[in-house]
């Protein structure tokens, strides 16, 4: 469809969504009333900015089912976040929601280079996490065969890759690096496997990591984006041909970019800010202006011209480290480190406070072919480049190959080891 046709459809669906939420979710009715807005106030798409945001805390405050807009007998599936930092956020799906979800996941795999008839090894975790089952349904809807391996059991993953010969694998990017290292450790050439396509998501990853994965496996790696509160994986998918950010399926999800420091400002396409989504077709849990905390840009469509792209997510507002007045993100360290020969993509950051000032240490493995002497020079180069490009001083510790934690799903990059602040003296 044309852009005009798409926006007309968005307006129709957005009016339905706002009314559905207002009439069936007490929280939404109360929040709209507090902000002095009503679904009838939406005359054009730009009027959405009059409506209040929804946050993860809102879902937690209405735990477990207070945000549902339909009775439980219409909810055949429930998923939830891990809840590692508080109560989990619970999401529900009607049968119509599950069908729409499978459709957008199928689109995302199709645009990544997956084709009907392909064998797809699904190494996303199954369970309450939306990744495994969400990807599974979309892969089947596309007409592919799913190997429902789930996450972990790396030796078994490798065995199935060798025995079943899947053309496609989907998992987190850091877990595919874990498989890559394990293959090399066992003397298996990753470039000689059957894998041609990787559909990777659930955590931020840089284009430098993409190049590492593509060169290691001799495949094409594309992004898939989503989050459980909005739907799950499949909110957007990246074209293997263009690799220029993920196409947002705008007939189901309406995106905005807002200034995280001034939420009254909705930014223009091309400006960087916090990504906000409003669902357009969700029945069980309509979500209005959900703050994702992901930093991105909205860009013109390429692979699907009528639908806008989102620039690759490299960081989140809650990942930002303020180090002696300088803002930095783990992805910035990754971009610099992977451009330095001898340093591997396996790293984590340790934030400490040995005295009155915070210190950041980059703990990163050297590559197998990098001597300790070369690794020392590489660590100095990393320190120098971080100081020049980011403006902050960091410590660097080079670890031996295969000594740092490997991912079996989402990998925690930042370890905050600061104790309580001592205000005495």
BASE-974968 format. One line per 5 residues: their letters; for each residue x, z, y of N, C-alpha, C. Coordinates in steps of 0.2 Angstrom, whole numbers, plus 5000, padded with zeros to 4 digits. Layout:
! BASE-974968
A> X/Z/Y/X/Z/Y/X/Z/Y  ...
! end
This chain:
! BASE-974968
XXXXX> 5004/5000/4994/5000/5000/5000/5004/5000/5006  5001/4998/5012/5005/4998/5018/5006/5005/5021  5010/5006/5026/5010/5013/5029/5004/5015/5032  5000/5010/5035/4994/5012/5038/4989/5014/5033  4989/5011/5027/4984/5012/5022/4986/5019/5019
XXXXX> 4992/5020/5018/4995/5027/5016/4992/5033/5020  4993/5032/5027/4992/5037/5031/4984/5038/5032  4980/5033/5031/4973/5034/5030/4971/5038/5024  4974/5037/5019/4973/5040/5013/4975/5048/5013  4981/5049/5017/4984/5055/5018/4979/5059/5022
XXXXX> 4976/5056/5027/4971/5060/5031/4965/5062/5028  4962/5057/5024/4956/5059/5020/4958/5065/5015  4963/5064/5011/4965/5070/5007/4967/5076/5010  4970/5076/5016/4972/5082/5019/4966/5086/5022  4961/5082/5024/4954/5085/5026/4951/5089/5020
XXXXX> 4951/5085/5014/4948/5089/5008/4952/5095/5007  4959/5095/5007/4963/5100/5005/4962/5106/5009  4962/5105/5016/4961/5111/5021/4954/5114/5019  4949/5110/5018/4942/5113/5017/4942/5116/5011  4945/5113/5005/4945/5117/4999/4949/5123/4999
XXXXX> 4954/5124/5003/4958/5130/5003/4954/5135/5007  4951/5133/5013/4947/5137/5017/4941/5140/5014  4938/5136/5010/4932/5139/5006/4933/5143/5000  4939/5142/4997/4940/5145/4990/4945/5150/4990  4950/5150/4995/4955/5155/4994/4954/5160/5000
XXXXX> 4952/5166/4999/4951/5171/5004/4957/5172/5009  4963/5171/5006/4969/5172/5010/4970/5166/5015  4968/5160/5013/4968/5154/5018/4963/5155/5023  4957/5157/5021/4952/5158/5026/4954/5163/5032  4957/5169/5029/4959/5174/5034/4964/5172/5038
XXXXX> 4969/5168/5035/4975/5166/5039/4973/5161/5044  4969/5156/5042/4966/5151/5047/4962/5154/5053  4958/5159/5051/4954/5162/5056/4959/5166/5061  4964/5169/5058/4968/5173/5063/4972/5169/5068  4973/5162/5066/4976/5158/5070/4972/5153/5074
XXXXX> 4965/5155/5073/4960/5151/5077/4959/5144/5076  4960/5142/5069/4960/5135/5067/4954/5135/5062  4952/5129/5061/4947/5127/5056/4948/5121/5053  4946/5119/5047/4948/5113/5044/4945/5107/5048  4939/5108/5052/4936/5103/5056/4941/5101/5062
XXXXX> 4946/5105/5063/4950/5104/5069/4955/5098/5067  4956/5096/5061/4960/5091/5059/4957/5084/5060  4959/5081/5066/4956/5074/5067/4961/5069/5066  4968/5070/5066/4973/5066/5065/4978/5070/5061  4983/5066/5058/4988/5069/5054/4992/5074/5058
XXXXX> 4994/5072/5064/4998/5077/5069/4994/5083/5070  4988/5084/5069/4984/5090/5070/4986/5096/5065  4990/5094/5059/4992/5098/5054/4996/5104/5057  5000/5102/5062/5004/5107/5065/5001/5113/5069  4994/5112/5069/4990/5118/5072/4989/5123/5067
XXXXX> 4990/5122/5061/4989/5126/5055/4995/5131/5053  4993/5137/5051/4999/5141/5049/5003/5139/5043  5009/5142/5043/5013/5140/5037/5011/5145/5031  5014/5143/5025/5013/5147/5019/5021/5149/5017  5022/5155/5015/5029/5156/5012/5028/5159/5005
XXXXX> 5034/5160/5003/5035/5163/4996/5032/5170/4996  5033/5174/5002/5031/5180/5002/5023/5181/5002  5020/5175/5005/5012/5175/5004/5010/5175/4997  5013/5171/4993/5011/5170/4986/5013/5177/4982  5018/5180/4984/5020/5186/4981/5015/5192/4983
XXXXX> 5012/5192/4989/5008/5197/4991/5001/5196/4988  4999/5190/4986/4993/5188/4982/4994/5188/4975  4999/5190/4972/5001/5190/4965/4995/5194/4961  4993/5192/4955/4996/5185/4952/4992/5179/4954  4985/5180/4954/4981/5174/4955/4977/5173/4961
XXXXX> 4979/5177/4966/4975/5177/4972/4975/5171/4977  4980/5166/4975/4980/5160/4979/4976/5154/4975  4973/5156/4969/4970/5151/4966/4963/5149/4969  4962/5143/4969/4956/5140/4972/4950/5138/4967  4951/5139/4961/4947/5138/4956/4946/5144/4951
XXXXX> 4941/5144/4947/4940/5150/4942/4945/5149/4937  4947/5154/4933/4952/5154/4928/4950/5149/4922  4944/5148/4921/4942/5144/4916/4943/5136/4917  4945/5135/4923/4948/5128/4925/4955/5128/4925  4959/5133/4923/4966/5133/4924/4969/5133/4917
XXXXX> 4971/5127/4914/4973/5127/4907/4981/5129/4907  4984/5129/4913/4992/5131/4913/4994/5135/4918  4998/5140/4917/5001/5144/4922/5009/5143/4922  5012/5143/4927/5019/5143/4928/5021/5149/4933  5027/5151/4933/5029/5156/4938/5037/5155/4939
XXXXX> 5039/5157/4945/5046/5157/4946/5049/5163/4942  5056/5163/4943/5060/5169/4939/5058/5176/4941  5057/5176/4948/5055/5183/4950/5062/5187/4951  5068/5184/4951/5074/5188/4951/5075/5192/4957  5071/5190/4963/5072/5194/4969/5065/5197/4971
XXXXX> 5061/5199/4966/5055/5202/4968/5049/5199/4963  5043/5200/4965/5038/5198/4960/5038/5190/4960  5037/5187/4954/5037/5180/4953/5031/5177/4957  5032/5170/4959/5027/5167/4962/5023/5163/4957  5017/5164/4956/5013/5161/4951/5009/5155/4953
XXXXX> 5009/5150/4949/5006/5144/4951/5001/5142/4945  4996/5139/4946/4991/5137/4941/4989/5129/4942  4987/5126/4937/4985/5119/4937/4979/5118/4933  4975/5114/4936/4969/5111/4933/4971/5105/4928  4966/5103/4924/4968/5097/4920/4970/5091/4925
XXXXX> 4966/5090/4931/4968/5085/4935/4975/5086/4938  4976/5092/4940/4983/5094/4943/4988/5092/4938  4987/5093/4931/4992/5091/4926/4993/5084/4925  4988/5080/4926/4988/5073/4926/4992/5070/4932  4990/5073/4938/4994/5070/4944/5001/5072/4943
XXXXX> 5003/5078/4941/5010/5080/4940/5013/5075/4935  5010/5074/4930/5014/5069/4925/5015/5063/4928  5010/5060/4932/5011/5054/4936/5017/5054/4940  5017/5059/4945/5023/5059/4950/5030/5060/4946  5030/5063/4940/5036/5064/4937/5038/5057/4933
XXXXX> 5033/5054/4931/5034/5047/4928/5037/5042/4933  5034/5043/4939/5037/5038/4944/5044/5040/4946  5045/5047/4946/5052/5049/4947/5057/5046/4942  5055/5047/4936/5060/5044/4931/5060/5037/4931  5055/5033/4932/5055/5026/4933/5059/5024/4938
XXXXX> 5059/5027/4944/5063/5025/4949/5071/5026/4948  5072/5031/4943/5079/5033/4942/5082/5028/4937  5078/5023/4934/5081/5019/4930/5079/5020/4922  5075/5025/4921/5072/5026/4915/5066/5021/4913  5066/5018/4907/5061/5013/4906/5057/5015/4900
XXXXX> 5051/5013/4899/5047/5014/4893/5050/5012/4887  5050/5016/4882/5053/5015/4876/5060/5019/4875  5063/5022/4881/5069/5025/4881/5068/5032/4877  5074/5034/4874/5074/5041/4872/5077/5045/4877  5074/5051/4879/5076/5055/4884/5077/5062/4881
XXXXX> 5083/5065/4882/5085/5071/4880/5083/5076/4886  5078/5080/4885/5076/5085/4890/5080/5092/4890  5085/5093/4894/5088/5099/4894/5087/5104/4899  5081/5103/4903/5078/5108/4907/5075/5113/4903  5075/5119/4906/5072/5125/4902/5065/5125/4901
XXXXX> 5062/5126/4895/5055/5126/4894/5053/5134/4895  5047/5134/4896/5044/5141/4898/5040/5142/4904  5041/5147/4907/5037/5148/4914/5040/5144/4919  5047/5142/4919/5050/5138/4923/5047/5131/4923  5045/5128/4928/5042/5121/4928/5046/5115/4926
XXXXX> 5052/5116/4925/5057/5110/4924/5055/5107/4917  5056/5111/4912/5055/5108/4905/5049/5105/4904  5043/5108/4904/5037/5106/4903/5034/5100/4908  5036/5101/4914/5035/5096/4919/5038/5090/4918  5044/5090/4916/5048/5084/4915/5045/5081/4908
XXXXX> 5044/5085/4904/5041/5082/4897/5035/5078/4898  5030/5081/4901/5024/5077/4902/5025/5070/4906  5029/5070/4911/5030/5064/4914/5034/5059/4910  5039/5061/4906/5043/5057/4902/5038/5053/4897  5033/5057/4894/5029/5055/4889/5024/5050/4893
XXXXX> 5022/5051/4899/5017/5047/4902/5020/5040/4904  5027/5040/4905/5030/5034/4906/5031/5030/4900  5030/5033/4894/5030/5029/4888/5037/5030/4885  5040/5035/4886/5047/5036/4883/5046/5042/4877  5051/5042/4873/5051/5047/4868/5055/5053/4871
XXXXX> 5053/5059/4870/5056/5065/4873/5059/5069/4867  5066/5071/4868/5069/5076/4864/5069/5083/4867  5064/5087/4866/5063/5093/4869/5068/5099/4868  5074/5097/4870/5080/5102/4868/5080/5108/4872  5077/5108/4878/5078/5114/4883/5085/5115/4885
XXXXX> 5086/5120/4889/5093/5122/4891/5097/5126/4886  5103/5126/4887/5108/5130/4883/5109/5126/4876  5113/5130/4872/5115/5128/4865/5119/5121/4866  5124/5122/4870/5128/5116/4872/5131/5112/4866  5133/5116/4861/5135/5112/4855/5130/5108/4852
XXXXX> 5124/5111/4851/5118/5107/4849/5116/5101/4853  5117/5102/4860/5115/5096/4864/5120/5091/4863  5126/5092/4862/5131/5087/4860/5130/5084/4854  5128/5088/4849/5126/5085/4842/5121/5080/4843  5115/5082/4846/5110/5077/4847/5111/5071/4851
XXXXX> 5116/5072/4856/5118/5066/4860/5121/5061/4855  5125/5064/4851/5129/5059/4846/5125/5056/4841  5120/5060/4838/5116/5058/4832/5110/5054/4834  5106/5056/4840/5100/5053/4842/5101/5047/4847  5107/5047/4850/5109/5042/4855/5104/5041/4860
XXXXX> 5102/5046/4864/5097/5045/4870/5101/5041/4875  5096/5037/4878/5099/5033/4884/5099/5037/4891  5094/5043/4891/5093/5046/4897/5094/5054/4895  5097/5058/4900/5097/5065/4899/5094/5068/4906  5091/5073/4906/5089/5077/4912/5090/5084/4911
XXXXX> 5093/5087/4917/5095/5094/4917/5097/5095/4924  5100/5101/4925/5103/5103/4931/5110/5099/4931  5112/5098/4937/5119/5094/4938/5124/5099/4935  5124/5105/4937/5130/5110/4934/5130/5110/4927  5123/5110/4924/5123/5110/4916/5126/5104/4913
XXXXX> 5125/5098/4916/5128/5092/4914/5136/5092/4914  5138/5095/4919/5146/5097/4920/5148/5101/4914  5144/5106/4912/5146/5110/4906/5146/5106/4900  5141/5102/4899/5141/5097/4893/5147/5093/4893  5149/5090/4899/5155/5086/4900/5161/5089/4898
XXXXX> 5162/5095/4901/5168/5099/4899/5168/5101/4891  5163/5103/4889/5163/5104/4881/5164/5098/4877  5162/5092/4879/5164/5086/4875/5171/5085/4876  5174/5086/4881/5181/5084/4882/5185/5089/4878  5183/5096/4878/5186/5101/4874/5186/5100/4867
XXXXX> 5181/5096/4865/5180/5095/4857/5183/5088/4856  5186/5085/4861/5190/5078/4859/5185/5073/4859  5179/5073/4862/5174/5068/4862/5174/5065/4869  5174/5058/4869/5175/5054/4875/5168/5054/4878  5166/5057/4884/5159/5057/4886/5157/5050/4889
XXXXX> 5162/5046/4890/5161/5039/4893/5159/5034/4887  5160/5037/4881/5158/5032/4875/5151/5034/4872  5148/5039/4875/5141/5041/4872/5136/5035/4874  5130/5037/4872/5124/5032/4873/5121/5033/4880  5123/5038/4884/5120/5040/4890/5121/5035/4895
XXXXX> 5116/5032/4898/5116/5028/4904/5113/5030/4910  5109/5035/4910/5105/5038/4915/5104/5045/4915  5106/5049/4921/5105/5056/4921/5100/5057/4927  5095/5061/4926/5090/5063/4931/5091/5071/4932  5094/5072/4938/5096/5079/4939/5093/5082/4945
XXXXX> 5091/5089/4944/5088/5092/4950/5088/5100/4948  5084/5103/4952/5083/5111/4952/5088/5115/4955  5093/5111/4958/5098/5115/4962/5101/5110/4967  5104/5112/4973/5107/5107/4977/5114/5105/4974  5115/5098/4975/5121/5095/4973/5123/5090/4977
XXXXX> 5130/5089/4978/5132/5084/4983/5134/5078/4980  5135/5073/4984/5137/5066/4982/5144/5066/4979  5148/5071/4981/5154/5072/4977/5153/5074/4970  5149/5078/4969/5147/5080/4962/5144/5074/4958  5140/5070/4961/5137/5064/4958/5143/5060/4956
XXXXX> 5148/5059/4960/5153/5054/4958/5157/5057/4952  5158/5064/4952/5161/5067/4946/5157/5066/4940  5151/5067/4940/5147/5066/4934/5147/5059/4932  5146/5054/4937/5145/5047/4935/5152/5044/4932  5157/5046/4935/5164/5044/4932/5165/5047/4925
XXXXX> 5163/5054/4924/5164/5057/4918/5160/5054/4912  5154/5052/4914/5150/5049/4908/5149/5042/4908  5151/5039/4914/5150/5031/4914/5142/5030/4914  5139/5034/4919/5131/5033/4919/5129/5033/4926  5123/5032/4927/5120/5032/4934/5116/5039/4935
XXXXX> 5118/5043/4940/5114/5049/4941/5110/5049/4947  5104/5051/4946/5099/5051/4952/5096/5058/4952  5093/5060/4958/5090/5066/4960/5083/5066/4958  5080/5072/4956/5073/5073/4956/5072/5079/4960  5067/5079/4964/5066/5085/4968/5059/5088/4967
XXXXX> 5059/5095/4967/5052/5098/4967/5053/5106/4967  5048/5109/4968/5048/5116/4967/5041/5119/4965  5041/5124/4961/5035/5126/4958/5029/5127/4963  5030/5130/4969/5025/5132/4973/5021/5125/4975  5025/5120/4976/5022/5113/4978/5019/5110/4972
XXXXX> 5022/5110/4967/5020/5106/4960/5025/5108/4955  5031/5107/4956/5036/5107/4951/5040/5101/4952  5045/5099/4947/5049/5093/4948/5044/5087/4949  5046/5082/4953/5042/5076/4953/5039/5075/4960  5040/5080/4965/5038/5079/4972/5041/5073/4975
XXXXX> 5047/5072/4973/5051/5066/4975/5056/5064/4970  5058/5058/4970/5063/5055/4965/5067/5050/4968  5073/5050/4966/5078/5045/4969/5079/5039/4965  5080/5033/4969/5081/5027/4966/5088/5026/4964  5089/5024/4957/5096/5023/4955/5099/5017/4958
XXXXX> 5095/5012/4961/5098/5006/4964/5100/5008/4971  5097/5012/4975/5099/5014/4982/5103/5020/4982  5101/5025/4978/5105/5032/4978/5105/5034/4986  5100/5034/4989/5100/5036/4997/5095/5041/4998  5094/5046/4994/5089/5051/4995/5083/5049/4991
XXXXX> 5079/5055/4990/5073/5054/4986/5067/5052/4989  5063/5047/4986/5057/5045/4989/5051/5050/4988  5048/5052/4993/5043/5057/4993/5036/5054/4991  5033/5056/4986/5027/5053/4984/5021/5055/4988  5021/5052/4994/5017/5054/5000/5010/5054/4999
XXXXX> 5007/5050/4994/5000/5050/4992/4998/5057/4989  5003/5061/4987/5001/5068/4984/5004/5074/4988  5009/5072/4992/5013/5078/4996/5014/5075/5003  5012/5079/5008/5013/5077/5015/5019/5081/5018  5025/5078/5019/5031/5082/5022/5031/5083/5029
XXXXX> 5034/5088/5031/5036/5089/5038/5043/5092/5038  5047/5091/5044/5053/5094/5045/5052/5098/5052  5054/5105/5051/5053/5109/5057/5059/5112/5058  5060/5115/5064/5066/5119/5067/5065/5126/5064  5070/5128/5059/5069/5134/5056/5070/5140/5061
XXXXX> 5073/5138/5067/5074/5144/5072/5068/5144/5077  5064/5139/5077/5058/5138/5082/5053/5135/5078  5049/5138/5074/5044/5135/5070/5039/5131/5073  5038/5132/5080/5033/5128/5084/5035/5121/5084  5042/5119/5083/5044/5113/5084/5044/5109/5077
XXXXX> 5040/5104/5077/5040/5099/5072/5045/5093/5074  5050/5092/5070/5055/5087/5072/5054/5080/5070  5057/5076/5073/5056/5069/5072/5059/5066/5066  5057/5061/5063/5061/5058/5057/5068/5057/5059  5073/5059/5055/5080/5058/5056/5083/5064/5059
XXXXX> 5079/5069/5061/5082/5075/5063/5083/5080/5057  5088/5084/5057/5089/5089/5051/5085/5096/5053  5082/5098/5048/5078/5105/5049/5075/5107/5042  5071/5111/5042/5068/5114/5036/5062/5110/5033  5062/5108/5027/5057/5104/5024/5051/5108/5022
XXXXX> 5045/5106/5025/5039/5109/5024/5034/5104/5020  5030/5107/5015/5026/5102/5011/5019/5105/5012  5014/5100/5012/5007/5102/5011/5005/5097/5005  5001/5101/5000/4999/5097/4995/4992/5093/4997  4991/5087/4994/4985/5083/4996/4980/5082/4990
XXXXX> 4982/5084/4984/4978/5083/4979/4977/5089/4974  4981/5094/4975/4981/5100/4971/4974/5104/4971  4971/5105/4965/4965/5108/4965/4966/5116/4964  4970/5118/4959/4970/5125/4957/4974/5129/4963  4979/5126/4966/4983/5130/4971/4985/5125/4976
XXXXX> 4980/5124/4981/4982/5120/4987/4987/5124/4991  4992/5120/4993/4997/5124/4997/4997/5120/5004  4997/5125/5009/4997/5122/5016/5003/5124/5020  5007/5119/5022/5013/5119/5026/5018/5124/5023  5020/5123/5016/5024/5128/5013/5031/5127/5015
XXXXX> 5034/5132/5017/5041/5132/5019/5046/5133/5013  5049/5127/5012/5054/5127/5006/5060/5130/5007  5063/5131/5013/5069/5134/5015/5075/5129/5013  5073/5123/5011/5078/5117/5010/5079/5114/5016  5085/5112/5018/5087/5108/5024/5088/5101/5022
XXXXX> 5084/5097/5026/5084/5090/5025/5082/5086/5031  5082/5079/5030/5079/5075/5035/5074/5070/5032  5069/5068/5036/5064/5062/5033/5067/5056/5036  5067/5051/5032/5070/5044/5033/5066/5039/5031  5066/5033/5034/5062/5027/5032/5063/5026/5025
XXXXX> 5057/5023/5022/5057/5021/5015/5062/5015/5013  5065/5015/5007/5069/5009/5005/5066/5007/4998  5067/5010/4993/5065/5008/4986/5057/5007/4986  5054/5012/4990/5046/5011/4990/5045/5011/4998  5045/5005/5001/5045/5005/5009/5040/5009/5012
XXXXX> 5034/5010/5010/5029/5013/5013/5030/5021/5013  5034/5023/5008/5034/5031/5008/5041/5033/5010  5041/5038/5014/5048/5040/5017/5052/5044/5012  5059/5044/5013/5064/5047/5009/5065/5054/5012  5068/5058/5008/5071/5064/5011/5078/5064/5009
XXXXX> 5082/5066/5014/5090/5066/5013/5091/5071/5008  5097/5070/5004/5099/5074/4999/5099/5081/5001  5096/5086/4997/5097/5093/4999/5104/5095/4997  5107/5098/5002/5114/5100/5001/5114/5108/5002  5109/5111/5005/5109/5118/5007/5102/5120/5008
XXXXX> 5102/5127/5008/5096/5130/5010/5097/5135/5015  5092/5137/5019/5092/5141/5025/5095/5148/5022  5092/5150/5016/5094/5157/5013/5101/5156/5010  5104/5151/5009/5111/5150/5007/5116/5151/5012  5114/5151/5018/5119/5151/5024/5123/5157/5024
XXXXX> 5130/5156/5025/5134/5162/5026/5136/5162/5033  5136/5168/5036/5138/5169/5043/5145/5173/5042  5150/5169/5043/5157/5172/5042/5160/5173/5049  5161/5179/5051/5164/5180/5058/5161/5175/5063  5155/5174/5063/5151/5170/5068/5151/5163/5067
XXXXX> 5154/5161/5061/5153/5154/5059/5148/5153/5054  5144/5148/5054/5139/5146/5049/5142/5142/5044  5141/5143/5038/5144/5138/5033/5139/5139/5026  5139/5134/5022/5135/5133/5016/5140/5132/5010  5138/5134/5004/5142/5132/4998/5143/5125/4998
XXXXX> 5138/5121/4999/5139/5114/4998/5145/5111/5003  5146/5114/5008/5152/5111/5013/5158/5113/5009  5159/5118/5006/5165/5120/5002/5166/5115/4996  5160/5113/4993/5161/5109/4987/5163/5102/4989  5160/5099/4995/5162/5093/4997/5170/5092/4999
XXXXX> 5172/5098/5002/5179/5098/5003/5184/5098/4997  5182/5103/4992/5186/5104/4987/5186/5098/4982  5181/5095/4981/5181/5089/4976/5184/5083/4979  5186/5083/4985/5190/5078/4988/5198/5079/4987  5199/5085/4985/5206/5087/4984/5209/5086/4977
XXXXX> 5213/5082/4975/5216/5081/4968/5218/5088/4965  5216/5089/4959/5219/5095/4956/5213/5100/4955  5208/5100/4960/5203/5105/4960/5197/5103/4956  5194/5107/4952/5188/5105/4948/5182/5106/4952  5176/5104/4949/5169/5106/4952/5167/5113/4950
XXXXX> 5171/5116/4946/5169/5123/4944/5171/5128/4949  5167/5131/4952/5169/5136/4957/5163/5141/4959  5165/5147/4962/5160/5151/4965/5163/5154/4971  5159/5157/4975/5161/5160/4981/5160/5168/4981  5165/5172/4983/5164/5179/4983/5164/5181/4990
XXXXX> 5159/5185/4992/5158/5187/4999/5160/5195/4999  5165/5197/5002/5167/5204/5002/5168/5207/5009  5168/5214/5009/5170/5217/5016/5175/5222/5014  5181/5220/5014/5186/5225/5012/5188/5230/5018  5186/5228/5024/5187/5232/5030/5181/5232/5034
XXXXX> 5182/5230/5041/5176/5230/5045/5173/5223/5045  5177/5218/5043/5175/5211/5043/5174/5208/5036  5169/5203/5036/5167/5200/5030/5173/5195/5028  5174/5194/5022/5179/5189/5019/5176/5185/5014  5178/5178/5014/5175/5174/5009/5181/5171/5005
XXXXX> 5180/5172/4998/5185/5169/4993/5182/5164/4989  5185/5158/4989/5183/5153/4985/5187/5153/4978  5184/5154/4973/5187/5155/4966/5185/5148/4963  5191/5144/4961/5190/5137/4959/5195/5136/4953  5192/5133/4948/5197/5131/4943/5201/5125/4945
XXXXX> 5207/5125/4942/5211/5119/4943/5209/5114/4937  5211/5108/4938/5209/5103/4932/5215/5104/4927  5213/5101/4921/5218/5102/4915/5225/5099/4917  5224/5093/4920/5231/5089/4921/5234/5091/4928  5232/5097/4931/5235/5099/4937/5240/5105/4935
XXXXX> 5246/5105/4937/5251/5110/4935/5249/5116/4940  5252/5122/4938/5251/5128/4943/5254/5127/4950  5260/5123/4950/5263/5121/4956/5258/5117/4960  5256/5112/4957/5251/5107/4961/5245/5111/4963  5242/5116/4959/5236/5119/4960/5238/5124/4967
XXXXX> 5244/5127/4967/5245/5131/4973/5245/5127/4979  5248/5120/4979/5247/5116/4985/5240/5114/4986  5236/5113/4981/5229/5111/4982/5225/5117/4985  5227/5123/4983/5223/5129/4986/5225/5129/4994  5231/5128/4996/5233/5128/5003/5229/5122/5007
XXXXX> 5229/5117/5003/5225/5111/5007/5218/5113/5008  5215/5116/5003/5208/5118/5003/5207/5123/5009  5211/5128/5010/5211/5133/5015/5212/5129/5022  5216/5124/5022/5218/5121/5028/5212/5117/5030  5209/5113/5026/5203/5108/5027/5197/5112/5029
XXXXX> 5196/5118/5026/5190/5122/5028/5191/5125/5035  5197/5127/5037/5198/5129/5043/5197/5124/5048  5199/5117/5047/5199/5112/5052/5191/5109/5052  5188/5109/5046/5182/5105/5046/5176/5110/5048  5176/5116/5046/5171/5121/5046/5173/5126/5052
XXXXX> 5179/5128/5053/5181/5132/5058/5181/5139/5056  5182/5140/5049/5182/5147/5047/5188/5148/5042  5191/5154/5041/5196/5155/5037/5194/5158/5030  5196/5155/5025/5193/5158/5018/5200/5159/5014  5199/5163/5009/5204/5164/5004/5202/5160/4998
XXXXX> 5208/5158/4995/5207/5153/4989/5210/5156/4983  5207/5157/4977/5210/5159/4971/5209/5153/4966  5214/5151/4963/5214/5146/4958/5214/5149/4951  5209/5147/4948/5208/5150/4941/5210/5145/4936  5212/5147/4930/5214/5143/4924/5208/5139/4922
XXXXX> 5209/5133/4919/5203/5129/4916/5199/5132/4911  5193/5131/4911/5188/5134/4907/5187/5142/4907  5189/5145/4913/5188/5152/4913/5182/5154/4917  5180/5150/4921/5174/5152/4925/5167/5151/4921  5162/5155/4924/5156/5154/4920/5153/5147/4921
XXXXX> 5150/5145/4915/5147/5138/4915/5140/5139/4915  5137/5134/4918/5129/5134/4919/5126/5132/4912  5120/5136/4911/5115/5134/4906/5109/5132/4909  5109/5131/4915/5103/5130/4919/5105/5130/4927  5102/5134/4931/5104/5135/4938/5110/5139/4938
XXXXX> 5115/5137/4942/5121/5141/4942/5121/5145/4949  5123/5151/4949/5123/5155/4955/5130/5154/4958  5130/5151/4964/5137/5149/4967/5139/5155/4971  5135/5159/4975/5137/5164/4979/5136/5171/4976  5142/5175/4976/5142/5182/4974/5143/5186/4980
XXXXX> 5138/5190/4982/5139/5195/4987/5141/5201/4985  5147/5203/4986/5150/5209/4983/5151/5214/4988  5148/5213/4994/5149/5218/4999/5145/5224/4998  5148/5230/4999/5144/5236/4998/5140/5238/5004  5137/5244/5004/5133/5245/5010/5138/5246/5016
XXXXX> 5135/5244/5022/5139/5245/5028/5140/5252/5030  5147/5254/5031/5148/5261/5033/5148/5262/5041  5143/5265/5043/5142/5266/5051/5145/5272/5053  5148/5276/5049/5152/5283/5051/5158/5281/5055  5160/5283/5060/5166/5281/5063/5166/5274/5066
! end
